[in-house]
Structure formats: C-alpha cells, structure tokens
Amino acid sequence: MSNILYLHRFNRVQEADSVEQRGADSWWVIRHRVARDGTSLHASRVVHFARSEAEAQAWIERRHAQDDADKARRGTG
C-alpha cells in the first residue's frame, strides 16, 4: 500500500493572461497569478511579445489548448 499524497493536484497555481498594448506595434501578454479567492496577486510577468492584438490572442489560445491537452494526457483535467 502506498502512502504517497500528491499535493500538486490540490495545490495548483491558477494563472490568468491579459494583453496590453505598449506601443504602435507592440503587444505584451502578461501572466498574473490568481489567489484561491479569485483576486489577482501582485506578481505578474511578461510571457510573450507580439506585433498585433490578434497575434497575442492567438498565442494565448494556443497555450490554453496545449495546457488542456497536457491535462487530458495526465488525467488531471
């Protein structure tokens, strides 16, 4: 019998992405950490640079699709 408790399934870090325009042809995807109560934590970071809003949104959609596929493969979705 195994007594291993996999805490990573219970202690998942939630994240949210947003897109901000920083210049004429400069769009940044910024990742915010989200607390358990749904409020945004102060720490955020730039995870992708794009030349248009559509390109930034497409990057976010591809990332979320990949995350969903990874969860399905691990059985944690």
N, C-alpha and C positions, 0 to 999 in steps of 0.2 A: 504494500500500500504506500502511496506517495503522499507526503505531507507538504508538497510544494504549493505555495499560493502565488499565483501570477498576478501581482499588483498592477502591472501595466494595463490590464484590462479594466481595472477600476479607477485608475488614476490617470486618465487620458487628458492631455492638454488640449484644450479647444483653441482654435485659431480662426480668425476672420481676415479676409483680404479686402483691401479697398484700393481704388485707383485715384491718383491725384495728378493733375496737370502741373508741371513745374517749368514749362517753357512752351514756345510755339510748337516744337516737335518733340517734346519730352514728357512722357507719361510714366509714372512710377507706380508699381504695385507694392503696396505696403502691407505687411502682415502684422496683425495685432493679436496679442494673446488675450483670451477671454476667461474671466473668472467663472467659478461654478454658478454664480448667481446671474451670469449673463453680461456683467459690466466689463468694459474694456479695461485691461490693465495698462499701466503707463508705458511699459516696454513695447516698442514696435521697431520693425526693421524693413528696409527696402529689400525685396527679393527678386525684382525683375524691372528692367528698364525697357520701354517701348517707344515707338515713334508716333503712335496714334492710340486713341482710346480703344478702338476696335481691336487692335493688336494686343493691348493689355488685357482686355476682357477675354479674348480668345485664349491667352496664356492661362488665365485663371480657370477657364472651363476645362482646358486640357489637364491641368493639375488636379482638379477635383475628380475628373473622370479616372485619372491614374490612381488617385487615393481610393476611390470606390472599388476599382479592380483589385488593388492590393488588399483591401479589407475582405473582399469576397474570397480571395485566394487563401487568406489566413483564417477565414471563418470567424472574423470578429466584427462583421458589418451589421 
